[in-house]
Amino acid sequence: MTKKALFVSIDGMTDQLGQSQVLPYLAGLRGKGYAIEICSCEKPVNLAKNKKVVTEALDAAGIQWNYCLYESKFPVISQRKNFKRLNKLVNERIAANGKNVFLHCRSYLPALIGLACKIRSGIPFIFDMRGFWADERIDGNIWKLKNPVQRNLYSYFKRKEKEMLQHADHVVTLTENARREIGSWSIPDIKGITVIPCCADLDHFSIRDPQQKELQRKNIGIRKEQFVIGYLGALGTWYMLEEMLAFCSEAILADPQAVLLFVTNDDEKMVFEAAERNGIPKEKIYVKAAKRNEVPDFISCFDIGLFFIRPLYSKKGSSPTKLAEILACGVPVVTNKGVGDVDDIIEGHRAGICISAFTKEEYKTAVSRLPSLVQKSGTAYREVAASLFSLEQGIEKYEHIYSEIIKI
């Protein structure tokens, strides 16, 4: 009997991330004949809101879904509870399947479960790292090294990180930069590392025709002749709102017709207050919440997509999903260096502009190059997305890993 994949995630399938960055891959793998069960930790609010649509999608794909509830009231205590619940669920499903399984562990807490199962029972596991999770806790000020408990947690996970890399039957990272960084750690016996960036469903994220674009702009209140600088996604922890608006201020000085469109489910007050601090009038800004099926239509309104991410150590392992989605819709990107493989992608494929520093001089130089970006055909940018970020390519890479794991 062929081994079944138990996909283990502390993130919920009813989270937006689960629906965009987990389910499409698993549905693709199921379509290629792999038996898959999911063990996830679901946030009650998202579960109540999205359970029906996720259940229907998984039933249609033929994927079994098992979940426990996620809580977040007391950060460290709650996370420990979440881990114990998920661990219990995974071990129940291993017992139910007679150990004829392998574990696909998404990020570090699930990989702790995979590591324990491997050492105890020899069950193969994939360490799907995503990014440098423990370092993200420090860089994002979630953990502080001055706090003895949090310092010990950081040390613990950095030790376990090496064990997970050493014992995993395969490792998946999001970036070549992360793979090089891991290579510099001189960890013996790593069996294999595959780079799979955050991909985009190119059928969903596509170029809209000029009539659709004009209609969407009209619905928002943006005139046809206005230059639109667009931002997509959440505005928390890593994203540099003040710096992005400082850039936009320079763009508006150069082109008084320019306007800003933020497609985000975060509080619009955050955007307007930061804009005021940067001297940008409220009437220059549009903030729109969007469901996943609405996002490509909003991206079609962009002339350029903009995002700045804090270029910290942990970001070596980051692959911004928005980069793939914006390029897939035929829109060039303005971003910053020092994040994952973004430098190589943007500059190597002429897909936009990467600034080197967050200064007025850098912003002015980048703004002066914007006209040349929008003169290129949107098809050229979409081709970059197709060559690097297609969902099908991601599924094929996972399929290769699965086929090797099944032989173990």
C-alpha positions in Angstrom: 0.0 0.0 0.0 1.3 3.5 -0.9 2.3 5.7 2.0 -0.2 8.5 2.8 1.0 12.1 3.4 -0.1 13.7 6.6 0.2 17.4 6.0 0.8 19.1 9.4 0.3 22.8 9.9 -0.1 25.1 12.9 -1.7 27.6 10.5 -5.3 27.0 9.7 -6.8 25.9 6.3 -9.5 28.5 7.0 -6.9 31.2 7.3 -6.3 33.3 4.1 -2.8 31.9 4.0 -4.1 28.3 4.1 -6.5 28.9 1.3 -4.0 30.6 -0.9 -0.7 28.9 -0.1 -1.6 25.4 1.1 -4.8 24.1 -0.4 -3.9 24.7 -4.1 -0.6 22.7 -3.7 -2.3 19.8 -1.9 -5.2 19.7 -4.4 -2.6 19.5 -7.2 -0.8 16.7 -5.4 -4.0 14.8 -4.8 -4.8 15.2 -8.4 -1.6 13.4 -9.2 -2.7 10.4 -7.2 -1.1 11.0 -3.7 -3.3 10.1 -0.7 -3.3 13.1 1.6 -4.7 14.0 5.1 -4.4 17.4 6.7 -3.9 18.0 10.4 -4.2 21.7 11.2 -4.9 24.1 14.0 -7.9 26.3 13.2 -8.7 29.7 14.6 -12.3 29.7 15.8 -13.2 33.0 14.1 -11.9 31.8 10.7 -13.3 28.4 11.2 -16.8 29.8 11.7 -16.5 32.0 8.7 -14.7 29.8 6.2 -15.3 26.1 7.2 -18.0 25.5 4.6 -15.9 26.7 1.6 -12.8 24.9 2.8 -14.7 21.7 3.5 -16.3 21.8 0.0 -12.9 22.4 -1.6 -11.3 19.5 0.2 -14.2 17.2 -0.4 -14.0 17.9 -4.1 -10.2 17.2 -4.1 -10.6 14.0 -2.0 -8.5 15.2 0.9 -9.4 14.3 4.5 -9.2 17.2 7.0 -8.6 16.8 10.7 -8.2 19.8 12.9 -7.9 21.0 16.5 -8.7 24.5 17.8 -6.1 27.3 18.0 -6.0 29.8 20.8 -3.9 33.0 21.3 -5.0 34.6 24.6 -1.6 34.1 26.4 1.1 34.0 23.7 3.7 31.4 25.1 1.2 29.4 27.1 -1.4 29.3 24.3 1.2 28.3 21.7 2.3 25.4 24.0 -1.4 24.3 24.2 -1.7 24.6 20.4 1.4 22.4 19.9 0.1 19.8 22.3 -3.3 19.6 20.6 -1.7 19.3 17.2 0.8 16.7 18.4 -2.1 14.6 19.9 -4.1 14.9 16.7 -1.1 13.8 14.5 -0.3 10.8 16.6 -3.9 9.8 16.6 -3.9 9.9 12.8 -0.6 8.0 12.6 -2.2 5.3 14.8 -5.3 5.2 12.6 -3.2 4.8 9.5 -1.0 2.0 10.9 2.2 4.1 10.6 1.9 3.8 6.8 2.4 7.5 6.5 5.0 10.2 6.1 4.7 13.7 7.5 4.8 16.9 5.5 5.5 19.5 8.2 4.9 23.1 7.5 7.3 25.3 9.5 9.0 24.7 12.8 6.3 23.6 15.4 5.0 20.9 13.1 8.5 19.9 12.3 9.1 19.3 16.0 6.4 16.7 15.8 8.0 15.2 12.6 11.4 15.1 14.3 9.9 13.2 17.4 8.1 10.7 15.1 11.2 10.1 13.1 13.4 9.5 16.1 10.8 7.4 17.9 9.2 5.4 15.1 11.3 6.0 11.9 8.4 7.8 10.2 9.8 9.9 7.3 9.2 13.7 7.4 9.6 16.7 5.2 10.8 19.8 6.9 9.0 22.6 4.9 10.8 25.5 6.6 9.0 28.4 5.0 11.5 30.9 6.6 13.8 31.1 9.6 11.0 31.0 12.1 13.0 31.5 15.3 14.9 34.4 13.9 11.6 36.0 12.7 10.5 36.0 16.3 13.5 38.1 17.2 13.5 40.3 14.1 9.8 41.0 14.5 10.1 41.8 18.2 7.8 38.9 19.0 10.5 37.5 21.3 13.1 39.7 23.0 16.6 38.4 23.9 16.5 40.5 27.1 13.6 38.3 28.3 15.1 35.2 29.8 12.1 33.0 28.9 12.1 34.2 25.3 15.9 34.0 25.0 15.7 30.3 26.1 13.0 29.7 23.6 15.1 31.2 20.8 18.1 29.0 21.9 16.0 25.9 22.0 14.5 26.4 18.5 17.9 27.2 17.0 19.2 23.9 18.4 16.1 22.1 17.2 16.5 23.8 13.8 19.8 22.0 13.2 18.3 18.7 14.4 15.3 19.0 12.1 17.6 19.8 9.1 19.8 16.9 9.9 17.1 14.3 10.5 14.5 15.4 7.8 14.2 13.2 4.8 13.9 16.3 2.7 14.0 20.1 3.4 12.1 22.7 1.5 13.0 26.4 1.6 11.5 29.4 -0.1 14.7 31.0 -1.4 18.1 30.2 -2.9 19.4 32.8 -0.3 18.1 30.6 2.5 19.7 27.5 0.9 23.0 29.2 0.7 22.7 30.4 4.3 21.9 26.8 5.5 24.9 25.6 3.5 27.2 27.9 5.5 26.2 26.2 8.8 28.1 23.0 8.0 25.4 20.7 9.2 26.3 17.1 8.3 24.0 14.6 6.6 21.3 17.0 5.2 19.6 14.6 2.7 18.4 17.2 0.2 17.1 20.8 0.0 14.6 22.0 -2.7 13.8 25.6 -3.2 10.0 26.2 -3.8 9.1 29.9 -3.7 5.6 31.1 -2.8 3.8 30.5 -6.1 0.7 32.0 -7.7 -2.2 30.3 -9.5 -1.7 31.8 -12.9 -5.3 31.0 -13.9 -6.6 33.1 -11.0 -4.0 35.9 -11.2 -4.1 37.0 -14.8 -4.0 40.1 -17.0 -7.4 41.8 -17.3 -8.4 43.4 -20.6 -8.4 47.3 -20.8 -12.2 47.5 -20.5 -12.2 45.5 -17.3 -9.4 47.6 -15.9 -11.2 50.8 -16.8 -14.5 49.6 -15.3 -12.8 48.6 -12.1 -11.0 51.9 -11.7 -14.3 53.7 -12.4 -16.0 51.7 -9.6 -13.3 52.7 -7.2 -13.4 56.4 -8.3 -10.0 56.5 -10.1 -9.9 58.3 -13.5 -8.5 56.6 -16.5 -5.5 59.0 -16.9 -4.4 58.7 -13.3 -1.2 56.9 -12.4 -1.9 54.3 -9.7 0.7 53.1 -7.2 -0.8 49.9 -5.6 -0.1 48.0 -2.5 -1.5 44.5 -1.8 -1.9 42.7 1.5 -1.4 43.1 5.2 0.5 46.0 6.7 1.9 44.4 9.9 5.3 43.6 11.3 7.5 43.4 8.2 6.0 46.0 5.9 7.5 49.5 5.9 4.4 51.7 5.6 6.1 55.0 6.5 8.9 54.4 3.9 6.4 53.3 1.3 4.4 56.5 1.8 7.6 58.6 1.7 8.3 57.0 -1.7 4.7 57.8 -2.8 5.1 61.4 -1.7 8.1 61.8 -4.2 6.0 60.0 -6.9 3.2 62.5 -6.4 5.6 65.5 -6.6 6.8 64.1 -9.9 3.3 63.4 -11.2 0.4 65.3 -9.5 -2.0 62.9 -11.2 -0.6 59.9 -9.2 -2.9 58.2 -6.6 -2.4 55.4 -4.2 -4.5 52.2 -4.0 -4.1 50.0 -0.9 -5.8 46.6 -1.2 -5.8 45.4 2.4 -8.1 44.1 5.0 -6.3 46.1 7.7 -7.7 49.2 9.3 -7.7 52.1 6.8 -7.0 54.5 9.6 -3.4 53.2 9.7 -2.9 54.2 6.1 -4.5 57.7 6.3 -2.6 58.6 9.5 0.7 57.6 8.0 -0.1 59.4 4.7 -0.8 62.6 6.7 2.6 62.4 8.4 4.1 62.2 4.9 2.2 65.1 3.5 -0.1 63.1 1.2 -3.7 64.4 1.0 -6.5 62.0 1.9 -8.1 62.4 -1.5 -5.0 60.8 -3.1 -5.6 57.5 -1.3 -8.0 54.7 -1.8 -8.2 51.8 0.7 -10.2 48.7 -0.3 -10.8 45.4 1.4 -10.9 42.4 -0.9 -11.7 38.7 -0.9 -9.3 36.4 -2.7 -11.5 36.2 -5.8 -11.6 40.0 -6.0 -7.8 40.6 -5.7 -6.8 40.2 -9.4 -9.4 42.8 -10.5 -7.9 45.3 -8.0 -4.3 44.5 -9.1 -5.4 45.3 -12.7 -5.9 48.9 -11.5 -2.2 49.2 -10.6 0.3 50.8 -12.9 3.0 49.6 -10.5 3.0 47.5 -7.4 4.9 48.7 -4.4 6.1 47.0 -1.2 9.1 47.6 1.1 10.0 44.8 3.6 12.4 45.2 6.5 15.7 43.8 5.2 16.6 41.8 8.3 18.5 38.6 8.7 15.4 36.3 8.9 14.2 37.8 5.6 16.9 35.8 3.7 14.3 33.0 3.8 11.2 35.1 2.7 9.4 34.8 -0.6 6.7 37.5 -0.8 3.6 36.0 -2.2 2.5 39.4 -3.5 5.5 39.5 -5.8 4.3 36.5 -7.7 0.7 37.7 -7.7 1.4 41.2 -8.9 3.7 40.1 -11.7 1.3 37.4 -12.8 -1.3 40.2 -13.4 1.2 42.0 -15.7 2.3 44.7 -13.3 5.9 45.7 -12.5 7.1 46.0 -8.9 9.1 48.6 -6.9 10.6 47.0 -3.8 13.8 46.9 -1.8 17.0 44.8 -1.7 17.9 42.4 1.0 14.8 40.2 1.1 15.0 36.5 -0.1 15.8 36.3 -3.8 13.9 39.5 -4.7 17.1 41.3 -5.8 17.9 38.6 -8.4 14.4 38.3 -9.6 13.6 42.0 -10.1 17.0 43.0 -11.5 17.8 39.8 -13.3 14.5 39.7 -15.1 14.0 43.4 -15.4 10.7 43.1 -13.6 10.8 46.4 -11.8 13.1 48.4 -9.5 14.9 47.4 -6.3 16.0 50.3 -4.2 19.2 50.1 -2.1 18.3 52.5 0.7 15.3 54.2 2.1 16.4 57.8 1.3 14.9 60.7 -0.7 17.6 60.4 -3.3 16.9 56.7 -3.9 13.1 57.4 -4.1 13.7 60.2 -6.6 15.9 58.0 -8.8 13.4 55.2 -8.7 10.5 57.6 -9.5 12.4 58.8 -12.5 12.4 55.2 -13.9 8.7 54.6 -13.5 7.7 55.7 -17.0 10.0 53.2 -18.6 8.4 50.4 -16.5 4.9 51.0 -17.6 5.9 51.3 -21.2 6.7 47.6 -21.3 3.9 45.1 -22.1 2.2 43.5 -19.2 2.9 40.2 -20.9 6.6 40.6 -20.2 6.0 40.8 -16.5 3.6 37.9 -16.5 6.2 35.8 -18.3 8.5 36.4 -15.4 5.9 35.1 -13.0 5.2 32.1 -15.3 8.9 31.2 -15.4 9.5 31.4 -11.7 6.2 31.2 -9.7 3.7 29.1 -11.5 1.7 26.8 -9.2 2.2 23.9 -11.5 6.0 24.2 -11.1 5.6 24.2 -7.4 3.4 21.1 -7.5 5.9 19.3 -9.7 8.7 20.0 -7.3 6.6 18.7 -4.4 5.6 15.7 -6.4 9.3 14.8 -7.0 9.9 15.0 -3.2 6.8 12.9 -2.4 7.8 10.2 -4.9 11.3 9.9 -3.3 9.8 9.9 0.3 7.4 7.1 -0.6 10.4 4.9 -1.5 11.8 5.1 2.0 
